[in-house]
Amino acid sequence: MSRRPRLLVVAPNWLGDLVMSTSLLASLAASEEGEAPPEIHVAVRDRWAPLLAGDPRIAELLIYEREGAHAGWRGALRLARQWRDGGYDAVFVLPPSWRAAAVARLAGIPRRLGFHGEQRGFLLTDALPRPPRCSLHYTEELAMLARAWRGGVGPAPPPSLAIGAVPAAGPDVPPGPPVWVVSVGTTFGDAKSWPPAAVAGFVGLAVAAAGARVVLIGDPPARPMAERVRAACEDAGSGVAWSESLAATPGCCDLVGRTDLHGLVALLRGADLFVGNDSGPMHLAAALGTPTVGIFGSSSPIWTGPRGARTTVVAVEGFRCHPCFLRACPEPRFCLETITPRRAMAAVRSLFPGVDKGEVGIWKPLGVTEPQPARPTLFLDRDGVVIHDGDYLRDPRAVALTAGAGAALRKAQTAGFRLIMLTNQSGLGRGYYSRDEFAAVQKRVDALLAADDVYLDGVYYCPHAPDADCHCRKPRPGLLQAAARHFAWETARAWMVGDKISDVLLARHAGLDALLVRTGKGNLAARDLDPAWRVPVVADLARAVDRILREAKA
């Protein structure tokens, strides 16, 4: 076995980015057969070091005192000497700053990997162009650095924190109803923060409808927002009992500005749910395995959404300015005001199967209790893609496959692809047709495909009208979440084919590649495609499958 390479990872400075960077640690630690696993050292800010202490993937932590021993140019030289003494073969410079790259160069580390930016490319040996913002998830960007160091690195694993690294001290949690942690405010600015009135409405729903014990958390500057949340609850007459310590009965406990890092970690580990803005605590909760709902306004879930088996997002819709990445909203209407407490509660229910049996319609599979192993996966819209769009189709005699659809899907299935249909069926919620009529149409779809020797592995449908504010109407992720309970897939080997912008957005939010067909409503949708999305537009499903099979082989 060859010598173990010594790697230095310079961790990001922000909490959320630091947590997401643990995905890179997992990618680097996974060695190929016959190769010596690398010895990974991590340079990290002193305030975040407890999160990584004891992580079995890390051989040593190098504490970086941003405002102490390593401040200024003298501190930079001191830090460079420390890194030079480590004898590292390569360094991954994750902070986007010129200074971090300069310290790596001064340390004389042979390979210095990072992204271009701040005119620091000449300081790096492997200066990768950063993908257009929101084209990839941050963890997938970091996986690009891992591939630049060593080929064969697969899709980015979800961030994770080692159990032994997590401090245990925290607030006392007496036995009682479920604990839901709700984060208010963000360090970055109010444009990322769910308004107090909406938070108050959600707190009222959580206590009244779910019998939860809600815990408000946030940095000390968020204290005024917490006070506005309480005032909004009282003005609404919600009857929520407030306290400054966690009780054994439903109510709201205000811990904003009153938890340190150790207490926050302990609280999130013991919580039944986290709901909050795109923030460090959101990523921390997801990495600890706590069911997590992220609320997104000025930022993008495509880039920084929570990753993990039990995570989902609620993002603003219909705003051309989204995502703006501004600290304050300059528009006359604040986008986050449109995310209602009811919609957030629908997202919560989607994380707990069985809580609301009517949330997602499942035609097939039936009786599957464990996710099936990952395979290449083709997600399909139904109307306008697989069958002709009949506008609220209710008569099975009117069902007809689009040209070449059966043969194309047979080709994909023969190539090992799993076929999963995701379809909005608002006609059910609008009362245009019944469940029995929907079933008759879907049976006809199955029969026509069976004639071409094609079997759909899964069919998931949203039965709600658009005004139901559900979590499963595309582009919201509920249908994909339902499918994930039955099937596993890798984002690098999964595609979505649709004829509407909602299909494209669903794929983008989930990190999947999307193709738009011109059948159905595709020609109209093609006019609204943002060129920056780089979504291929093809004639029909047959052309889409041909393209996907070529990409899969490549």
N, C-alpha and C positions, 0 to 999 in steps of 0.2 A: 504494500500500500504506500502511496506517495506521501510526502510531508504535508502536514496539515497547513493550509494557507491561513495566515493571520489577517483578519479583516477588521477594519474600524468603521463603524456606522456613526456618523454625526447626527444625532436625533434632532428633529424639528423643535422649535422653541414654543409653539402653541400646544396646549394640552390635546386638543382634538387631533391635530396632525401627528403628535407623538404617539397617541394610541393607534392611529391608523398605520403608523410606520412599523408596528409589530407584525404586520403582514409581510413586510420585507424580511424581517428576522426569520420568519418561518420559511420563506422562499430560499434564503441563503443557507439555512441550517439543513435543508433537505439535500443530501449528497446523492449522486448517482452511484450505482453498484460498482464497487472496485475503487471508488474515489474516497480519499480521506475527508471527513467532514471538516469544514472550516472552524477555526477558533475565532469567535466573534466577540469583539470588544465594542462597547457603546459609550460615546461621549454624550452626556446628558446634563441638562440644567439641574442644579441642586434641588430646586423645588419639586421636580418631577421624578427624581431618582427613586423614591420609595416604590413607585409603580413597577420598576424593573428589577429591584433588588431581589436576588434569589431566583431569577428566571433561569431555568436550566439551559436555555439556548445561548446565554450570555456568559462568557468566561470571566469578564471583568467590566465594571463600570468605571468610567473616567468622569469625575464630577466637574462640571463646568460652572464656575461662579461668574455669572454674567455681570454682576455689579460688585464683585469683590476682587479676588486674586487675578482674574482674567479680563478685567476691564481695561480699556485703553490699549495703546500700542505696546506698552510694556507687558500687559497681560497677554496680548496676542503672541508675543515672542515666547513668553513663559509656556503658553499652551502648545505652541509649535514644538518646543523642546520636549514636552511631555509626550506628544504624539510621535516624535522622531525616536524617542527611547523605546517605544513599543515595537519597533521593527516590523511594521505592518507591510503586507504585500499590496494592499489596496484599501482605499477609503471611499466610502459613499457619503457625499456631502449633500445632506437632505435640506438644510436651510437654504433658501434661495439667495442669501446675501453674498456680496463680494468678499466680505471679511472672512466668512467660513471657508471659502475656497482659497483665499490667500494664506490662511493658517495651514491648510493642507499642503499647499505648495511650499511654504517655508519649512514644513516638517520633512520634505523630501520623500514623501511616500510615492513609490514608483507608479502606481495606477490611482488616478483620482477621478472618480465617476460622479457626475451630477448633471443638472440641466443648465442650459444656457440661461442667461439673464444677468442684468446689472453689469454687462460687458465683462463677465468673468470667464468667458470661454477659454482664453489663453492660459488660465491658471489650472485648467483641468486637462487630463489626458484623454478622457472620454466625455466630451461635452455634448450631451444629447439635446436635440431641439425638443422643447416641451410641446406636447400636443396642444392643439387649440383648446382653450378652457371649455370644459363641459363636454368634450368629446370622449373622455375616458374618466373612470373613477380614479380618485387619487391613489388608491392601492394598486390599480393597474398601471398607473404611471410609474410607481416604484418598482413594479415587476419588470418594466422596461430596463431599469438600471441593473437588476439582477441578471437579465438576459444578456446585457452588454458585457457583464463580467464572465458569465458562463452560460452557454447555450443550453437548451433543454428545459428551461424553467417554464412551468405551465401557468395557468391562470392564477391570479393573486388569491391566496387563501384569505378568509376573513380575519380581521384583527383579533388578537386574543391576549389576555394577560395570564401568566402562570399563577396557579392557585397559591403556591408558596410565596409569591411576591406581594400578595395583597395583605395590607395591615388589617388587624382584627378589631382594633378599638373603634368605637363609634357610639352613637346615641342608643339608649336603651329602647328596645322594641318589645313591649309587653305582648303577650298572646292576644289575638283578637282578629278582626276582619282583615281582608287584604290591604297591603300598604301600596299606595300608588304615589310615586314621586313625580312632582310636576316642577319643571325648571322655569323660572321667569327671568326675563332680561338676558342679555348677552354682553360679553366684553366688547365685541366689535361695534355695536350700535343698535339703536332702536329699530332700524329697518329690518332686522332679523327677528324681532321680538313679537310674539303673539300679543295683541292688545289686552290690557287688563280686563275689559268687559268680557272678552271671549274666554280668557282664563277663568274668570269668575263663573261664567256659565258652565264651563266644563267641570269645575269643582263641585258646583251644585248638582250636576248630573251624576258625577262619580259617587257622591255621598248618598243622594236620594235613590238613584236607580241601581247602583252596584253595591251600596253599603260599604264603600271603601273608606279607609283612613288616608287622607291626602296629606302629603308632606310637601310644602313649598321649599325649594332650594334656590340659591343664587348667590352671586358675589355681593359684598357690602353695598356697592353702588346700586344694586337692584332693590334696596330697601323701600324707596319711594314707590316703586312699581308694586311690590307686595302689599303695601298699604292701600294702593288704589284697587287692587284685586279684592281685598277685604271689604273696602267701602262699596264696591260694585255688588258684592255678594249681599251685603246688608241692604243696599238700595233695592235689590231684586226680591228681597224677602225670602231668601232661600232657606233660612233657618239653620244654616251650617254652624256648628259649634266650633269656635276657634280657640287654639291654645298655643303655647310655646314649648310644649313637650308632647311626645306621642302618647295618646291615650289608648285605652283598650276598646273604645267604641268609635263608630263612624264620626268623622269630623275633619277639620283641617288644622294641621300643625305647621306653624310658620317658623322655619329654620333659615330663612334667607339671611345671609351674612353671618350665620352662626355655626357653620361647619368648616373644619379644615379638611385637607386632602384625605387624611386617614379616616375621619368621620364620614366623609362623602362616599368613599369606597365601601366602607362597612355598610352604610345605609343602602347603597345601590345593590350590593350583593344580597342583602336580605329582603329587598323590595320585590313585589309581585309584578310591577309595571313601572316603566318610565315614560313620561310624555313631556316633550319640550322642544325648544328651538334648536336649530342647527348650532351646536355648541360642543365644548369639551365634555361636559357631563353626559351629553347624548351619546357620544362615541364611547365614553367610559362605560356607560350602562350596557351598550351593545356588546362590548368586548368582554364584559363580565358575565354575559349570558342572560341578562335581564331582558324580558320582552320590552321592546323599545318602539315608540312612535315618534318620529321626527317631524317637526312642523317647519315647512320651508316657504320663505317669502323672497327675500332679496338674493338668497343663494340658491344653488342648484343641487338637487339630490343626485343628479347624474354624476356630479363631481365629488360631493362629500356626503352622500346619503349614508345612514348607518348600515353596516354590513353584519350579517349573522343570520342564523337559522330563524330567529323570532324577532325580526325587525320589519318595519314598514314605514312609509312616509305619507304625509298629507301635504301636498304642494299646491300653491295658488294656480289658478287656471284662467286663461283668457286675457292675460296682460302682456302686451307686446314688449313691455319694458323688463319683463322677468326672464332671466335673472339679471339684476342690475349691479349687485355687489357693492351698493352704496351703504354708508353708515346711517344716513337719514333719507327718508322718502321725500322727493320734491314734487310728487304728483298730487293732484287734488283728491284722489281716492287711494287710500293705503291698501295694498293688495291683501295683506294678512287679515284685514277686517272681514274679508269674504270667506275665510275658513271658519265655519260655524262649530260650536261645541258638539252638535249632533253629528257632524261629519267626522270630527276627531273621535267621538265615541264609536262610530262605525268602524274606524280603523282599529281601535282597541279590540272590538269584538272579533275582528278578522284574525287576531293573534291567538285567540282562544277557541279552537274548534269545539262545537257543541253548545257554546253559549247562545248563539243565534242560528238555529238550523236553517232559517230561510234566507241567510245572507247571500250565499252563492248557490246557483243551481248546478247540480252535477248529473249529467246524463250517463257518463261512464268515466272511470271504472267503478265498479261496485265491489265492496268486500275487501279492498286493498287497505291494509292497516299500516304498512311500513313502506317508506319511499323505495321504489325500485332503483337498481343501480344506474349510474349515469350512462347515457348513450347520446350520440348526436341527435338533436331534437329540432323538429320543424313545428313551430307554432303557426296556426292558420286562423285567419278570420273566416267566417262561413259565407255570409251573403255578399255577393260581388267578387268573391275570390274562388271558393270551391263550387258554389252554385250561383246561378244568375240571381241578381238582387230583385226580389219581387215586391219590395215595399210592404213590410208587415205580412209576410207570407203565412197563410193559414191553411191553404189547400194543398195536400201532398201531391195532387195530380199536376200542380204547376211547378214542381221541383225539377230542375234540369241542371246537370253539371256544366260548368264552363268548358269551353273547347280544350280538349287535351288534359283536363284535370285528373281524370282517373288514371291515365297512363303515366302522368308525371308523378303522382303520389305513389303508384306502384314502383316506379323507378327509385324513388327516395326510400321506400320501405325495403326494397331489395338491397339497397346500399347500407342498410342497418339503421336508418333513421326512425326515431319514434315520432309519431304524428299526433299532435294535440291541438284540438280546436278550441278557440276562445272567442266567444261571440256575445255581443250586447243584444238582448232581446227585450227592448223597452216596450214592445207591443203587449207583453204580458202585464207590465205595470200600468200601461195606459188603458187596458181592458179591450184591446183590439182583437185578441184571441186568447183562448183558454190554455191551461197546461196540457189538456188532452190534445188540443189542436197542435200545440208546439211539438208534443211527443209524436204525433202522426207525421208531421213534416220531417222531424229528425230521423224517424224510422225509414222514411223514404230516402233521405240522404244516405243513411247506412246501407240500404239495399242497392242503390245505384253504385256506390263505391265497391260493395262486395262483388258486384258483377264484373268489376275490373280487378278483383282479388286484392282489394285494399281494405284494411281494418284500422279505424281510428283508435289509438290507445286511450285517449281521453277526450271528453267533451265537457266544457265548463261554460256556463252562461250566466249573464246578469239578468235577472228577471224584473229589474226595477225601472220605473220611469225616471227621466233625467232629474226631475225635481225631488226625488227621494233622498238625494245627498248620500248615497250609499258609497261603499268603499270598493265595489267590484265593477262598476261601470268603467270600461276603458275610456281614458288612459290610466285610471286608478288601478292599483296593483292587485286587487283582491282575487281576480281570476288566476293570476300567476301564483299567488300564495296558496290558493286551493290546489292547484296542480302540483306544487312543491311538496304537498303532504303525501302525494302518491308516487311522484317521480323525481329523481335527481337529474341534474344536467349541469354541464360546464358552460359558462357564458361564451367561451371562445368556440364552442361547438354547438351553438344554438342560434336559430334564426327565426324572425317573425315576418310573415308575409301578410300584407293587408291592403285595403283599398282606401283607407281613411287616415287622416292625421292622427287620430286617437290610437290607431295601431302602431304608428311610428313612434309616438311619444311613449307608449307603454314599453316598447322595446328599448328605447333610449334610457328610460328611467331604470330598467332592469339590467342594463349593460349588454343587451343583445344587439346583433346586427339586424337591420330592418330592410325590407324591400317593399316597394310600392308597386302594385299592378295597376294597369290602366283600365281594367274591367271594373264593373260596378261603378262606384263613385271615384275611381282612381284618377280620371282625367281632371276632375275638379280639385281633388286633393293635391295633385302635382303642382298646381298653381300656387299653393300656399306653403310648399316645402321651403324651408330655409336652406339656401345653398351650403351654408356652413355645416349642415348635418351630414352632407355627402351620402344621402340615401339614394341608391340606384332605383330608377323607375323603368320597369320592364312591361312588355305588352300584356302578359297574362301569367297564370300560375305555372304553366309549362316552362316558360322562359325563366321564371324565378327559380324553379327547381334545378334547371340546367346550370344556372349560374352558381347556386349554392353547392351543388355537387362538385363543380370545378374548384370552388374555394375550399371545400372540405378536403379534396385531394391535395391541394397545395399546402 
